[in-house]
Amino acid sequence: MANKLDPQKIVSEAIALMGEGEGLESLSLRKLAARLGVKAPSLYRHVSSKSDLFALMSASIFRQCLARIPPCDSWENWLLEFGMSLWMEQHRMPGTLQLIAFNRSRHSGKPPVAEDVVRMLEALGLPTARAMVAQSSVQALATGWTMMFPLSIEEDGAAFRASLEALIRGWR
């Protein structure tokens, strides 16, 4: 039976390969192709470049973070869960910070998934303009904290959560 290749499968396997290795540096198109049982040029039929692959991987990881957020009764609780989900993923998955940095340096403007976040916050009563800046500030805190304090979740969780709660209180 032929190995059906599609962008979702390619991205899923690329994320798994990144997580099993030493992060983004351990990911090559040659390794990914071998894992998928195809030749590297076959990947380009589905993903136009390594940069495109990295953008798709980043969006997929981000969407996984969003999917882990439980139902919330307020935008404040949702932002707290969002921040914690992002921060935990950055600790759990090697290479996530490198993906964020890579994609940020290559693309200006907000990523399409940020629009999903804004819609969720709007549905919970936060006005659009505030939702855009609030979600960006939570992402910046989570990423900045992980870069500056790369301790384990157990060692640094309480301090990060307290900082996140203070940020959200400021938005309130």
C-alpha positions as CSV (number, residue, x, y, z in Angstrom):
1,M,0.0,0.0,0.0
2,A,1.4,3.4,-1.0
3,N,2.3,5.9,1.7
4,K,-0.2,8.7,1.3
5,L,1.6,12.0,1.8
6,D,-0.2,15.2,2.7
7,P,0.8,18.5,4.5
8,Q,-0.8,17.5,7.8
9,K,1.1,14.2,7.9
10,I,4.4,16.0,7.0
11,V,3.9,18.6,9.7
12,S,2.9,16.0,12.3
13,E,6.0,13.9,11.6
14,A,8.2,17.0,11.5
15,I,7.0,18.0,14.9
16,A,7.6,14.5,16.3
17,L,11.1,14.4,14.8
18,M,11.9,17.8,16.3
19,G,10.6,16.6,19.7
20,E,12.6,13.4,19.6
21,G,15.8,15.2,18.7
22,E,17.6,18.3,20.0
23,G,15.0,20.7,18.7
24,L,14.8,22.5,15.4
25,E,18.5,21.9,14.7
26,S,17.8,18.1,14.6
27,L,15.2,18.5,11.8
28,S,16.3,18.2,8.2
29,L,14.2,17.5,5.1
30,R,16.3,14.4,4.5
31,K,15.6,13.0,7.9
32,L,11.9,13.9,7.6
33,A,11.7,12.3,4.1
34,A,13.3,9.1,5.4
35,R,10.9,9.0,8.3
36,L,8.0,9.3,5.9
37,G,9.4,6.7,3.5
38,V,9.9,9.1,0.6
39,K,12.6,11.1,-1.1
40,A,13.2,14.7,0.0
41,P,12.0,16.2,-3.3
42,S,8.6,14.5,-2.7
43,L,8.0,16.8,0.2
44,Y,8.2,19.9,-2.0
45,R,5.0,18.8,-3.7
46,H,3.2,19.5,-0.4
47,V,5.4,22.0,1.4
48,S,7.1,24.6,-0.8
49,S,10.2,25.2,1.4
50,K,11.7,24.6,4.8
51,S,10.5,28.0,5.8
52,D,7.0,27.0,4.8
53,L,7.3,23.8,6.8
54,F,8.5,25.7,9.9
55,A,5.5,28.1,9.6
56,L,3.1,25.2,9.3
57,M,4.8,23.5,12.3
58,S,4.5,26.6,14.4
59,A,0.8,27.1,13.5
60,S,0.1,23.4,14.4
61,I,1.8,23.7,17.8
62,F,0.0,26.9,18.5
63,R,-3.4,25.3,17.6
64,Q,-2.6,22.4,19.9
65,C,-2.0,24.9,22.7
66,L,-5.4,26.4,21.9
67,A,-7.1,23.0,21.9
68,R,-5.9,22.3,25.4
69,I,-7.6,25.4,26.9
70,P,-10.7,24.3,28.8
71,P,-14.0,26.1,28.5
72,C,-13.8,29.4,30.4
73,D,-16.4,31.8,31.8
74,S,-14.3,35.0,31.3
75,W,-11.7,36.4,29.1
76,E,-9.4,36.7,32.1
77,N,-9.6,33.0,32.8
78,W,-9.2,32.2,29.1
79,L,-6.0,34.4,28.9
80,L,-4.6,32.7,32.0
81,E,-5.2,29.3,30.5
82,F,-3.8,30.5,27.1
83,G,-0.6,31.8,28.7
84,M,-0.1,28.7,30.8
85,S,-0.7,26.4,27.7
86,L,1.9,28.4,25.6
87,W,4.5,28.4,28.4
88,M,4.1,24.7,29.1
89,E,4.4,23.8,25.4
90,Q,7.6,25.9,25.1
91,H,9.1,23.8,28.0
92,R,7.7,20.5,26.8
93,M,8.6,20.6,23.1
94,P,12.3,21.1,22.2
95,G,12.6,23.6,19.3
96,T,9.4,25.5,20.0
97,L,11.3,28.7,20.9
98,Q,13.5,28.4,17.8
99,L,10.4,28.0,15.6
100,I,8.9,31.2,17.2
101,A,12.1,33.1,16.6
102,F,12.5,31.8,13.0
103,N,9.0,32.6,12.0
104,R,9.0,36.0,13.7
105,S,12.1,37.0,11.8
106,R,10.7,35.9,8.5
107,H,7.1,37.3,8.7
108,S,5.9,40.7,9.6
109,G,2.4,41.3,11.0
110,K,0.3,39.0,13.1
111,P,0.1,35.2,12.4
112,P,-3.3,34.0,11.1
113,V,-3.8,32.0,14.4
114,A,-3.7,35.2,16.3
115,E,-7.1,36.0,14.7
116,D,-8.5,32.9,16.3
117,V,-7.4,34.0,19.7
118,V,-8.9,37.5,19.2
119,R,-12.2,35.9,18.2
120,M,-12.2,33.8,21.3
121,L,-11.5,36.8,23.5
122,E,-14.2,38.9,21.8
123,A,-16.7,36.1,22.4
124,L,-15.9,36.4,26.1
125,G,-16.5,40.1,26.1
126,L,-13.1,41.7,25.5
127,P,-13.2,44.4,22.8
128,T,-11.2,43.7,19.6
129,A,-8.5,46.3,20.0
130,R,-7.8,45.3,23.7
131,A,-8.0,41.6,22.7
132,M,-5.3,42.0,20.1
133,V,-2.9,43.7,22.4
134,A,-3.7,41.5,25.5
135,Q,-3.1,38.2,23.6
136,S,0.2,39.6,22.2
137,S,1.3,40.6,25.7
138,V,0.5,37.2,27.1
139,Q,2.5,35.5,24.2
140,A,5.4,37.9,24.8
141,L,5.4,37.1,28.5
142,A,5.3,33.4,28.0
143,T,8.0,33.4,25.3
144,G,10.2,35.9,27.1
145,W,9.9,34.1,30.4
146,T,10.9,30.8,28.8
147,M,13.9,32.4,27.1
148,M,15.1,34.2,30.2
149,F,14.2,31.5,32.8
150,P,14.5,28.1,31.1
151,L,13.9,26.2,34.3
152,S,11.5,23.3,34.5
153,I,7.8,23.8,34.9
154,E,8.1,22.5,38.5
155,E,10.9,24.9,39.3
156,D,9.4,28.0,37.7
157,G,5.7,27.4,37.4
158,A,4.5,29.4,40.4
159,A,6.6,32.5,39.5
160,F,5.4,32.4,35.9
161,R,1.8,32.0,36.9
162,A,2.0,34.9,39.4
163,S,3.5,37.1,36.7
164,L,0.8,36.1,34.2
165,E,-2.0,36.8,36.7
166,A,-0.5,40.2,37.4
167,L,-0.4,41.0,33.7
168,I,-4.0,39.9,33.2
169,R,-5.1,42.0,36.3
170,G,-3.5,45.0,34.5
171,W,-5.7,44.3,31.4
172,R,-8.8,44.1,33.7
